[in-house]
Amino acid sequence: MDEKIDFYKIDNLLEEHSVEEVIQYKNKFIPKKLYKYNLLLDEKYLDFELENNKRLNSLECNTIWLSNHKAFNDPFEFEMLAIDKERLKNTNWDIKDVEEQIDIFKERTLVSCFSSKVDNNMPMWAHYANNHKGYCVEYLVEDPNMIFPVSYEGKRTKSAVILTNLVSEIYKSFQKKLTEPTEKFYKYFLYLYFSLCCKNNFWEYENEYRLLYCDLDKQITSGKRININRVGLKVESIYVGLKCEEEYAKRIIKIGNKINCNVYKMEFDKYGEDFGLIPRKIR
């Protein structure tokens, strides 16, 4: 999909349209299929067999891992919005209070990341599938509501009004124990979600999409596994990396048989003109 979502238009869209209409607008940018690259570790890593079994068991059980953003490799994750301290000085808000509430929101938001390509996406195979030793899962997107396209930006956005309005709506909804949050709450909530899907344009090669999942469990630290049916996904195919060890390739074929999906092995296209990989069906 060549057209890109424009983060800087989101606040105007939310002001002029309902939450449902903005979600429908956002959903137009979500592909029918998404791809998630997964590591399979080797003997260089401690407890590598245990970790690999966790990943493959999760795949077999139709679950997916959702992470806390602090586990990601980008130190600027979830930092698109910068608090405008000068504008905040002219209000009755305490900057520490605003920061604390926004940080709580971020901590409760778990993420799973996807790309839109599989075959010749060499950097993704290298960086996220342990130099082609892992695998990639192709998901059919049956419900795109929880998935957001990542917007790649050169600069952060300073905000005071939006963040304080969100905190105000949080107080109204939770401290006063309102039975149903207001439409304004959902709009500010959605705007913040869009901001969590902004990254520096250095990462644009990833062509990333994010599944965002709000979890109110205070005990969660690093993340949790959930069934993919709960987030509108279905496994369509599994792609075994070019350098994946044979024992894991055989295990993935068995998983494909169990969950009834296609399995492919990535191979070097030795007869093509390009430096490319092609998938060969093995199940």
N, C-alpha and C positions, 0 to 999 in steps of 0.2 A: 504494500500500500504506500503510494508515493506521497500523498497528502499527510501532513503532520498536524497534530493537535497543537494549539497555541495556548500556552499556560497564561499568557498575559491577557487573554480574552475571557478567562474563566470567571473572574469576579464580575465582569459586566454581564455575562451570560446568566450567572446566578441571580443577579439583581433584576434581570428582565424576564427570567423564565423560572418555572418550577423545578424542584429537585429532580423529579421524574424526567422532565424534558432535557435537563443537562446530562443525566445519565444516559438517556437515549442518544444524545449527541456524542457523548464519549464512546458509547458502544460501537459507533460506526467505524471507529479507528482500531477495533480489536479484530485480528484475523480469525478465521474459522479454525486454524490450527496453530498451536504454539509448541515450542521445543525447550526441554529442560536438560541441560548437561549435568552429568553426575560423575563424581570421582569413583574410581576403584583403586585403592592404595596398594603399594607393594611392600616388600620386606624392609624398605628403608624407614617405614613408619611403625611406631610402637602399636601393638594390638591391631595391625592392619586387617587381619582376617575377621576379627570381631566387628570392626567398623564396616567392612565390606558386606558382611552378613546382615548388619542392620539395614543398610541401603537396599539390598536385594530383597530382604524380607518385607520391607516397606512397599517396594514395587509389587511384590507378589500379593500383598494384602490390599492393594489399591488405596494406599495412603500416601500422603505427601508431607514433607517436612516444611514447617513455617518457622522462619528465624527471627530473632531479635535483630534489629538493624545494626547493633554494635558488633555483630559477628562478621559483618561485611568488610571487604578489603578497601573500601573508599572511606577515608576519615571524615568526609564531608556529607555522609549519608544523612538524610532527613534535615538538612541545614539550608534548604533553599530560602526560607523566610528568616530574615534578620530583624530583630526587634529595633524599631526606630526609637532610640533612647531620647533624642531631643523632643520628638513629638509626644512621647510618653510623659515627659516632665510637666507638660501642660495639662495633665489629667490627674485624677485622684488615685491612679493605679500605682501600686508598688511593683517595680520591674521584677523583683525577685518572686513575687507572687505569680505574675504572668508567666515567667520562665518555668516555675515549678509546675503549674497546671499544664502547660504545653509539653513539658518533659514527661509528665504522667501519661498524657495522650500518646506520645511517641512510644513509650515503654509498652503500652497495651496493644500497639499495632504490630502484628506479625506479618512477615513478608515471604513470598516465594517468587523467584525471578525466572523469566523465560526469555527466549529469543524467537525470532520468526524464521530462522533458517537452520538447516542441518548439514547439507552435503558438503559445500565448500567453505564453511565457516571455520577456517583454520584457527584463528585466535581463540574462539570459544572452545574448540576441541583441545587446544593446548592449555589454556588457562583454567578451564572448569572441568575438564575430563582427564586430568593428569596426563597430558601429552598423548592423547588418543588411547589411553589404557582403560578408560571408563566407557560410559554408554550415554546415549541421549534418548529421552522419551518424547514421543510425539503425542500431544494431547489434543483431542477434539474439544473445542470450546462449545459446550452445550448451553451455558448461561454466562454471558460476559459481564454481568453486573458488578462482580467483585474484582474485575481485572482492569488495570489502567495502563495506557501507553506511557512510556517514560519520555519526558520532554528534556532535551539537551540544551542548556543555556550557558551563556558566557559569564553572566553576573547573577548575584543573588538579588532578592527583592526585599526592600525594607518595608516593614509594616508595623502599624500601631493600632489602628482602628479595628482591622479585621481580627487581630489576635485578642484584643481586649473584649471585643464583642463576643468572640467564641468563649472566652473564659466566663464572661457574664452569663451566657446561655448555659454553660456547664453548671454554674452555681444555681441557676433557676431550676434546672432539670433534676439535679441530684440533691442539693442541700434542702430544697423545698419539697423534694420528693413528688414532683409532678408526675402524673400517671403517663403522660405522653409528651415527649420533647416538642418544642415548637418548630415550625417550618424554618425559622431563622437558625435554630440550632443545627438542623440538618444541612442548611446551606453553608454555614461556616465550617461545619464538620467536613463536608464534601470538598470545600476549598482547601482545607488543610490536607486532606487526602491527596489532592492533586499536587500540592507542594511536596509531599513525600515521594512523589514520582518525578522529581526534577533532579538532574545530575549535571555536572560540568560537561561541556561538549567534548572534552577529551575522551569520554566513554562512548561516543556516538556509534562507534563500530559495532557495539553489542546489540544495537537495535532491540532494546529491552522492553519487556512488558512485565507488570507486577501484579501479583495477587495480594491484596491487602485484607487482613482479617483482624478484626478488633476482638480482643479477648480480655475480659474483666478479671480473670484469675490472677490475683496478686502473687501467687506462688511461682508463676512461670518466670524463668530467667532467660535461658538460651533459646527456647522455642518449644514447639510441640508438633506431633503428627496428627493429622486429621484425615478422614476419608475423603477421597476426591469427589465423591458424589455431592458432598455438602457445599462444595465450591464450584460446581458446574463444569467439572472436567471428566473426561473419559480417555483411557489409554487407547490410542489408535495403533501405534507401532513403537518398536524399540530398535534403536540403531546401535550395534556393537562397534566400539572403536577399532580402528585399524590395528592397534597394538594390544588390544585386550587379550589377556591370557585365556588359553583354551578352556580351562576349567570354569572360568566365569562365563565364557561364551556359551558353553553347554548349559550352565545354570539358567542363563537368560532365555535360552530356547525352551527350557522346561517351564519357565514362568510364562512365556508367550503361549504355550499350550494350555496352561491353567487358566489364564485370564482371557484367552482367545483373541490374541492380537498378532499382527505381523511382526516378524523379526528380520532385520537386515544386518549385513556385515559391511562396514565401510572398507572399500578397497581403492588402491591407487589406479587411476585411469591411465594405464600405460599406453593405450592406443590413441588417446586424445591429444590435442594440441595444447590444452591448458594444463597448468599444474593443479589438478583437481582430484577429488575423490568421488566415487560413485557407489551407491548402495546395491548390494547383491542380496536378494531374498534368500534366507536360510530357514524360514519357517512360514 
